[in-house]
Amino acid sequence: MPERPHLACIVADLPLARIALHEAAAAGATLELWSPPDGARSLGVGYWAALDRAIAKAAEPGGAATVLDCGAAPGFALAAFREGLRNVHVAVRADVREKLASIAERCGGALHPGPPPELDLRDRLDPAASCRFALQNRGGRTGAGDADNRS
């Protein structure tokens, strides 16, 4: 049985998340929705937690995983786990990462190894077309030189 395609992309709001959900479902793909880089700082942990809950309501069961990028701030990762978020990416030293991984496990979460996806739907003129392009041509990954529609 062939492996399902995978789409990983950066979103910052529910409309973009819904576009990615729709395109992934249409392609039978698994989906990872990431916050923008260092999104815990720029958007806030509470905002991402609320967006995560809205995405869960909009998605089919198991339809999407969300990942909050906490940059190099372990405190944001801890706050994310307190808010009930399950997947966090944080760029810290190995010893700090080990401690955070232990805390994440106790909270039912996990540290996502990264790296963040290259497909950022925030800067696309046609995010749906960008998702379809990624799924058809790169198994969900796009590179900076891909001929799609950045604004």
N, CA, C and O of each residue as an XYZ file, in Angstrom:
604
protein
N       0.844     -1.180      0.000
C       0.000      0.000      0.000
C       0.892      1.246      0.000
O       1.779      1.363      0.845
N       0.673      2.165     -0.921
C       1.527      3.362     -0.984
C       1.324      4.256      0.231
O       0.240      4.330      0.809
N       2.405      4.927      0.592
C       2.362      5.853      1.718
C       1.520      7.074      1.345
O       1.566      7.556      0.214
N       0.752      7.559      2.320
C      -0.066      8.753      2.082
C       0.829      9.964      1.891
O       1.872     10.075      2.534
N       0.425     10.877      1.006
C       1.199     12.119      0.876
C       1.111     12.923      2.176
O       0.202     12.732      2.984
N       2.053     13.801      2.350
C       2.110     14.609      3.571
C       2.268     16.075      3.187
O       3.073     16.425      2.324
N       1.493     16.911      3.838
C       1.592     18.347      3.632
C       1.932     19.005      4.961
O       1.240     18.794      5.957
N       2.978     19.787      4.977
C       3.365     20.562      6.155
C       3.477     22.011      5.705
O       4.181     22.319      4.743
N       2.781     22.896      6.404
C       2.808     24.301      5.998
C       2.627     25.206      7.205
O       2.168     24.782      8.266
N       2.999     26.455      7.012
C       2.881     27.475      8.051
C       1.588     28.247      7.821
O       1.292     28.686      6.709
N       0.826     28.400      8.899
C      -0.397     29.199      8.868
C      -0.407     30.095     10.102
O       0.308     29.841     11.072
N      -1.220     31.140     10.057
C      -1.318     32.016     11.227
C      -2.758     32.350     11.568
O      -3.023     33.124     12.487
N      -3.701     31.757     10.815
C      -5.104     32.046     11.104
C      -5.979     30.898     10.617
O      -5.519     30.018      9.889
N      -7.237     30.916     11.025
C      -8.154     29.836     10.682
C      -8.479     29.771      9.190
O      -8.567     28.665      8.658
N      -8.662     30.891      8.482
C      -8.928     30.765      7.047
C      -7.827     30.018      6.285
O      -8.130     29.186      5.430
N      -6.568     30.301      6.581
C      -5.478     29.575      5.922
C      -5.455     28.115      6.347
O      -5.207     27.231      5.527
N      -5.713     27.859      7.625
C      -5.753     26.479      8.100
C      -6.854     25.700      7.392
O      -6.654     24.543      7.024
N      -8.012     26.320      7.198
C      -9.119     25.642      6.509
C      -8.761     25.309      5.061
O      -9.136     24.250      4.557
N      -8.046     26.197      4.400
C      -7.606     25.923      3.030
C      -6.703     24.685      3.021
O      -6.893     23.780      2.209
N      -5.729     24.650      3.921
C      -4.812     23.505      3.983
C      -5.569     22.231      4.350
O      -5.295     21.171      3.787
N      -6.516     22.319      5.285
C      -7.322     21.156      5.653
C      -8.069     20.610      4.441
O      -8.082     19.403      4.200
N      -8.683     21.501      3.688
C      -9.452     21.096      2.517
C      -8.562     20.420      1.479
O      -8.907     19.355      0.968
N      -7.436     21.022      1.168
C      -6.548     20.483      0.134
C      -5.930     19.157      0.569
O      -5.795     18.242     -0.244
N      -5.554     19.044      1.842
C      -4.991     17.783      2.329
C      -6.048     16.677      2.289
O      -5.754     15.551      1.887
N      -7.272     16.997      2.703
C      -8.345     15.996      2.678
C      -8.633     15.554      1.242
O      -8.821     14.366      0.982
N      -8.667     16.504      0.319
C      -8.935     16.178     -1.085
C      -7.859     15.263     -1.666
O      -8.147     14.446     -2.541
N      -6.629     15.393     -1.190
C      -5.519     14.586     -1.687
C      -5.301     13.319     -0.858
O      -4.446     12.497     -1.188
N      -6.080     13.164      0.225
C      -5.875     12.017      1.104
C      -4.557     12.094      1.841
O      -3.949     11.068      2.146
N      -4.113     13.305      2.129
C      -2.796     13.537      2.732
C      -2.890     13.748      4.237
O      -3.921     14.182      4.752
N      -1.817     13.441      4.926
C      -1.684     13.842      6.314
C      -1.283     15.314      6.319
O      -0.739     15.818      5.336
N      -1.551     15.995      7.420
C      -1.333     17.442      7.463
C      -0.702     17.867      8.769
O      -1.110     17.428      9.845
N       0.302     18.730      8.664
C       0.915     19.401      9.806
C       0.784     20.895      9.579
O       1.249     21.420      8.568
N       0.153     21.573     10.515
C       0.009     23.031     10.446
C       0.922     23.647     11.500
O       0.753     23.417     12.697
N       1.880     24.423     11.042
C       2.855     25.053     11.922
C       2.517     26.517     12.129
O       1.958     27.176     11.252
N       2.867     27.009     13.302
C       2.838     28.455     13.520
C       3.985     29.064     12.728
O       4.885     28.349     12.288
N       3.957     30.375     12.544
C       5.127     31.027     11.942
C       6.362     30.798     12.820
O       6.229     30.474     14.000
N       7.557     30.963     12.255
C       8.763     30.842     13.071
C       8.680     31.759     14.291
O       8.311     32.929     14.187
N       9.029     31.203     15.439
C       8.959     31.917     16.726
C       7.536     32.431     16.976
O       7.340     33.498     17.558
N       6.556     31.652     16.525
C       5.149     32.043     16.642
C       4.671     32.201     18.077
O       3.744     32.968     18.333
N       5.281     31.494     19.012
C       4.884     31.655     20.409
C       5.104     33.096     20.861
O       4.316     33.643     21.633
N       6.177     33.698     20.375
C       6.488     35.080     20.734
C       5.636     36.066     19.932
O       5.096     37.020     20.492
N       5.516     35.837     18.626
C       4.828     36.820     17.782
C       3.305     36.737     17.873
O       2.633     37.768     17.859
N       2.758     35.541     17.964
C       1.302     35.379     18.036
C       0.803     35.237     19.463
O      -0.278     35.714     19.809
N       1.597     34.582     20.276
C       1.210     34.297     21.648
C       0.749     32.850     21.786
O       0.110     32.296     20.892
N       1.084     32.259     22.916
C       0.708     30.874     23.185
C      -0.808     30.745     23.266
O      -1.372     29.782     22.746
N      -1.474     31.697     23.910
C      -2.927     31.645     24.036
C      -3.635     31.706     22.689
O      -4.611     30.991     22.460
N      -3.141     32.560     21.804
C      -3.727     32.650     20.460
C      -3.587     31.317     19.737
O      -4.552     30.818     19.158
N      -2.376     30.733     19.770
C      -2.169     29.475     19.065
C      -3.014     28.359     19.680
O      -3.526     27.501     18.960
N      -3.162     28.366     21.009
C      -4.005     27.348     21.652
C      -5.456     27.482     21.185
O      -6.122     26.478     20.932
N      -5.946     28.715     21.070
C      -7.314     28.928     20.579
C      -7.422     28.501     19.115
O      -8.419     27.896     18.721
N      -6.411     28.809     18.311
C      -6.415     28.396     16.912
C      -6.360     26.872     16.814
O      -7.039     26.279     15.976
N      -5.570     26.249     17.650
C      -5.472     24.789     17.685
C      -6.847     24.168     17.956
O      -7.229     23.198     17.302
N      -7.582     24.720     18.907
C      -8.933     24.204     19.216
C      -9.874     24.414     18.032
O     -10.679     23.536     17.724
N      -9.784     25.557     17.370
C     -10.637     25.826     16.209
C     -10.296     24.884     15.055
O     -11.190     24.413     14.353
N      -9.025     24.613     14.862
C      -8.606     23.687     13.815
C      -9.129     22.288     14.122
O      -9.598     21.588     13.225
N      -9.049     21.879     15.388
C      -9.550     20.558     15.774
C     -11.045     20.429     15.469
O     -11.501     19.364     15.052
N     -11.803     21.498     15.673
C     -13.239     21.468     15.361
C     -13.489     21.423     13.862
O     -14.448     20.797     13.411
N     -12.631     22.084     13.082
C     -12.814     22.153     11.631
C     -12.312     20.899     10.915
O     -12.749     20.600      9.803
N     -11.403     20.171     11.547
C     -10.788     19.012     10.899
C     -11.557     17.737     11.209
O     -12.282     17.651     12.200
N     -11.381     16.767     10.352
C     -11.879     15.428     10.635
C     -10.999     14.875     11.747
O      -9.862     15.320     11.899
N     -11.493     13.915     12.531
C     -10.650     13.339     13.595
C      -9.316     12.846     13.038
O      -9.273     12.086     12.071
N      -8.248     13.287     13.659
C      -6.908     12.935     13.199
C      -6.509     13.617     11.907
O      -5.527     13.225     11.276
N      -7.268     14.645     11.500
C      -7.037     15.284     10.215
C      -5.854     16.214     10.158
O      -5.345     16.485      9.070
N      -5.397     16.712     11.284
C      -4.280     17.647     11.256
C      -3.577     17.677     12.601
O      -4.204     17.590     13.656
N      -2.281     17.801     12.537
C      -1.482     18.043     13.732
C      -1.034     19.497     13.668
O      -0.692     19.996     12.595
N      -1.033     20.171     14.796
C      -0.526     21.534     14.835
C       0.777     21.553     15.628
O       0.970     20.774     16.562
N       1.662     22.460     15.234
C       2.964     22.592     15.890
C       3.202     24.069     16.176
O       3.177     24.895     15.264
N       3.431     24.397     17.439
C       3.777     25.762     17.831
C       5.289     25.892     17.849
O       5.970     25.165     18.572
N       5.814     26.813     17.058
C       7.251     27.090     17.039
C       7.558     28.081     18.159
O       7.080     29.215     18.153
N       8.358     27.633     19.110
C       8.687     28.460     20.272
C      10.067     29.098     20.164
O      10.583     29.638     21.143
N      10.659     29.037     18.984
C      11.974     29.638     18.816
C      12.972     29.005     19.772
O      13.037     27.783     19.900
N      13.740     29.841     20.435
C      14.747     29.365     21.394
C      14.314     29.612     22.827
O      15.152     29.728     23.721
N      12.989     29.693     23.053
C      12.466     30.064     24.368
C      11.784     28.883     25.050
O      10.624     28.591     24.759
N      12.490     28.196     25.957
C      11.885     27.054     26.629
C      10.677     27.442     27.484
O       9.787     26.619     27.701
N      10.638     28.669     27.964
C       9.491     29.123     28.757
C       8.204     29.110     27.951
O       7.142     28.782     28.480
N       8.290     29.467     26.670
C       7.104     29.405     25.813
C       6.661     27.954     25.623
O       5.464     27.669     25.582
N       7.618     27.042     25.507
C       7.261     25.623     25.364
C       6.520     25.141     26.608
O       5.526     24.423     26.498
N       6.991     25.524     27.769
C       6.305     25.135     29.009
C       4.895     25.722     29.060
O       3.949     25.042     29.456
N       4.761     26.969     28.664
C       3.435     27.600     28.636
C       2.517     26.876     27.653
O       1.328     26.704     27.922
N       3.063     26.456     26.526
C       2.261     25.732     25.533
C       1.722     24.429     26.113
O       0.553     24.099     25.912
N       2.552     23.696     26.820
C       2.084     22.446     27.417
C       1.040     22.712     28.493
O       0.089     21.943     28.636
N       1.207     23.794     29.250
C       0.179     24.162     30.255
C      -1.145     24.492     29.593
O      -2.203     24.252     30.174
N      -1.102     25.044     28.379
C      -2.323     25.386     27.634
C      -2.944     24.179     26.946
O      -4.010     24.290     26.341
N      -2.287     23.030     27.034
C      -2.831     21.822     26.443
C      -2.355     21.526     25.034
O      -2.845     20.588     24.403
N      -1.408     22.308     24.526
C      -0.870     22.031     23.199
C      -0.009     20.772     23.260
O       0.675     20.522     24.253
N      -0.052     19.998     22.205
C       0.635     18.708     22.212
C       1.957     18.703     21.455
O       2.856     17.940     21.808
N       2.098     19.529     20.431
C       3.300     19.509     19.600
C       3.974     20.873     19.606
O       3.380     21.885     19.232
N       5.219     20.872     20.037
C       5.983     22.113     20.170
C       7.349     21.907     19.537
O       7.971     20.857     19.698
N       7.803     22.912     18.824
C       9.165     22.913     18.298
C       9.930     23.994     19.050
O       9.467     25.130     19.156
N      11.087     23.646     19.566
C      11.913     24.615     20.282
C      13.379     24.310     19.975
O      13.796     23.152     19.979
N      14.150     25.356     19.710
C      15.560     25.218     19.362
C      16.401     25.574     20.585
O      16.729     26.739     20.813
N      16.742     24.553     21.366
C      17.506     24.756     22.596
C      18.645     23.730     22.668
O      18.710     22.790     21.876
N      19.527     23.938     23.630
C      20.633     22.997     23.855
C      20.077     21.606     24.162
O      18.937     21.463     24.604
N      20.887     20.602     23.925
C      20.470     19.210     24.112
C      20.016     18.932     25.543
O      19.031     18.220     25.743
N      20.710     19.476     26.541
C      20.321     19.193     27.929
C      18.964     19.822     28.267
O      18.167     19.217     28.984
N      18.702     21.010     27.767
C      17.406     21.667     27.993
C      16.324     20.913     27.229
O      15.220     20.718     27.736
N      16.638     20.499     26.030
C      15.684     19.747     25.214
C      15.277     18.450     25.922
O      14.105     18.072     25.916
N      16.241     17.788     26.522
C      15.963     16.544     27.240
C      14.985     16.784     28.392
O      14.050     16.007     28.584
N      15.194     17.840     29.146
C      14.286     18.165     30.254
C      12.892     18.525     29.736
O      11.883     18.100     30.298
N      12.848     19.314     28.656
C      11.558     19.677     28.074
C      10.826     18.456     27.531
O       9.605     18.357     27.655
N      11.558     17.535     26.935
C      10.939     16.319     26.394
C      10.296     15.503     27.506
O       9.224     14.928     27.318
N      10.945     15.453     28.658
C      10.392     14.736     29.800
C       9.099     15.402     30.294
O       8.116     14.725     30.595
N       9.120     16.722     30.372
C       7.924     17.468     30.786
C       6.819     17.287     29.750
O       5.659     17.074     30.105
N       7.170     17.370     28.492
C       6.186     17.202     27.418
C       5.505     15.845     27.522
O       4.284     15.747     27.400
N       6.283     14.815     27.745
C       5.733     13.466     27.847
C       4.735     13.372     29.002
O       3.671     12.771     28.854
N       5.072     13.958     30.142
C       4.156     13.935     31.295
C       2.864     14.687     31.006
O       1.822     14.376     31.584
N       2.925     15.677     30.113
C       1.743     16.477     29.762
C       0.982     15.887     28.574
O      -0.024     16.450     28.144
N       1.452     14.767     28.047
C       0.805     14.176     26.882
C       1.228     14.812     25.575
O       0.579     14.619     24.547
N       2.306     15.564     25.608
C       2.785     16.250     24.419
C       4.110     15.692     23.944
O       4.597     14.673     24.434
N       4.681     16.393     22.969
C       5.966     15.970     22.416
C       6.687     17.168     21.832
O       6.070     18.145     21.409
N       7.998     17.071     21.817
C       8.802     18.070     21.123
C       8.930     17.623     19.674
O       9.329     16.492     19.397
N       8.596     18.501     18.772
C       8.697     18.192     17.352
C      10.113     18.494     16.908
O      10.633     19.572     17.197
N      10.748     17.561     16.210
C      12.147     17.774     15.858
C      12.385     18.859     14.811
O      13.489     19.396     14.718
N      11.367     19.184     14.026
C      11.570     20.175     12.983
C      12.340     19.569     11.838
O      12.487     18.347     11.796
N      12.828     20.339     10.926
C      12.743     21.794     10.888
C      11.363     22.262     10.444
O      10.567     21.478      9.928
N      11.088     23.545     10.650
C       9.811     24.090     10.181
C       9.675     23.910      8.667
O      10.675     23.879      7.950
N       8.456     23.794      8.192
C       8.260     23.625      6.751
C       8.632     24.880      5.974
O       8.618     25.989      6.510
N       8.962     24.688      4.714
C       9.289     25.814      3.844
C       8.044     26.461      3.253
O       8.073     27.629      2.867
N       6.946     25.704      3.181
C       5.723     26.228      2.587
C       5.004     27.118      3.599
O       4.418     26.630      4.565
N       5.057     28.411      3.368
C       4.420     29.401      4.239
C       3.216     29.963      3.493
O       3.370     30.736      2.548
N       2.033     29.576      3.915
C       0.823     30.007      3.210
C       0.510     31.485      3.408
O      -0.316     32.040      2.684
N       1.152     32.125      4.371
C       0.876     33.540      4.630
C       1.307     34.432      3.476
O       0.748     35.514      3.297
N       2.279     34.007      2.699
C       2.792     34.878      1.639
C       2.408     34.388      0.241
O       3.103     34.693     -0.729
N       1.331     33.648      0.126
C       0.910     33.096     -1.161
C      -0.314     33.825     -1.691
O      -1.252     34.109     -0.946
N      -0.298     34.119     -2.967
C      -1.465     34.739     -3.604
C      -2.620     33.751     -3.674
O      -3.779     34.134     -3.512
N      -2.312     32.493     -3.912
C      -3.324     31.447     -3.999
C      -2.868     30.278     -3.126
O      -2.237     29.345     -3.622
N      -3.185     30.323     -1.825
C      -2.697     29.277     -0.916
C      -3.178     27.878     -1.297
O      -2.445     26.906     -1.116
N      -4.393     27.764     -1.820
C      -4.904     26.450     -2.212
C      -4.058     25.867     -3.342
O      -3.694     24.692     -3.303
N      -3.749     26.677     -4.338
C      -2.915     26.213     -5.450
C      -1.518     25.836     -4.953
O      -0.925     24.876     -5.444
N      -0.997     26.578     -3.990
C       0.321     26.258     -3.432
C       0.299     24.911     -2.726
O       1.251     24.138     -2.834
N      -0.780     24.623     -2.004
C      -0.913     23.316     -1.349
C      -0.976     22.202     -2.388
O      -0.296     21.185     -2.255
N      -1.785     22.394     -3.413
C      -1.900     21.371     -4.463
C      -0.559     21.152     -5.154
O      -0.175     20.013     -5.419
N       0.150     22.229     -5.444
C       1.471     22.126     -6.077
C       2.416     21.312     -5.197
O       3.103     20.410     -5.674
N       2.441     21.641     -3.915
C       3.324     20.934     -2.990
C       2.978     19.454     -2.933
O       3.869     18.606     -2.959
N       1.711     19.143     -2.857
C       1.291     17.742     -2.772
C       1.598     16.972     -4.049
O       1.991     15.807     -3.989
N       1.428     17.597     -5.183
C       1.638     16.912     -6.455
C       3.109     16.781     -6.825
O       3.503     15.798     -7.452
N       3.920     17.754     -6.446
C       5.286     17.795     -6.948
C       6.378     17.475     -5.950
O       7.481     17.097     -6.344
N       6.099     17.614     -4.697
C       7.160     17.400     -3.721
C       6.704     16.574     -2.531
O       7.402     16.542     -1.518
N       5.578     15.917     -2.610
C       5.101     15.149     -1.466
C       4.852     16.037     -0.263
O       4.980     15.591      0.877
N       4.496     17.296     -0.507
C       4.195     18.196      0.594
C       5.298     19.173      0.919
O       5.138     20.026      1.791
N       6.421     19.058      0.227
C       7.527     19.974      0.527
C       7.757     20.870     -0.673
O       7.683     20.408     -1.812
N       8.030     22.127     -0.440
C       8.397     23.018     -1.529
C       9.693     23.702     -1.178
O       9.997     23.923     -0.006
N      10.440     24.029     -2.176
C      11.689     24.739     -1.972
C      11.544     26.193     -2.346
O      10.564     26.578     -2.984
N      12.494     26.997     -1.962
C      12.414     28.435     -2.208
C      12.350     28.771     -3.689
O      11.803     29.807     -4.068
N      12.904     27.907     -4.529
C      12.929     28.198     -5.963
C      11.752     27.651     -6.738
O      11.713     27.787     -7.961
N      10.786     27.034     -6.065
C       9.657     26.459     -6.776
C       8.838     27.534     -7.473
O       8.687     28.650     -6.976
N       8.326     27.176     -8.606
C       7.562     28.127     -9.433
C       6.102     28.145     -8.998
O       5.223     27.695     -9.732
N       5.857     28.653     -7.832
C       4.463     28.873     -7.459
C       4.267     30.351     -7.225
O       5.066     31.148     -7.716
N       3.267     30.746     -6.517
C       2.805     32.138     -6.586
C       3.062     32.944     -5.325
O       2.116     33.360     -4.655
N       4.291     33.165     -4.999
C       4.578     34.049     -3.859
C       4.204     35.471     -4.250
O       4.347     35.879     -5.403
N       3.728     36.205     -3.273
C       3.393     37.602     -3.563
C       4.615     38.466     -3.478
O       4.532     39.675     -3.691
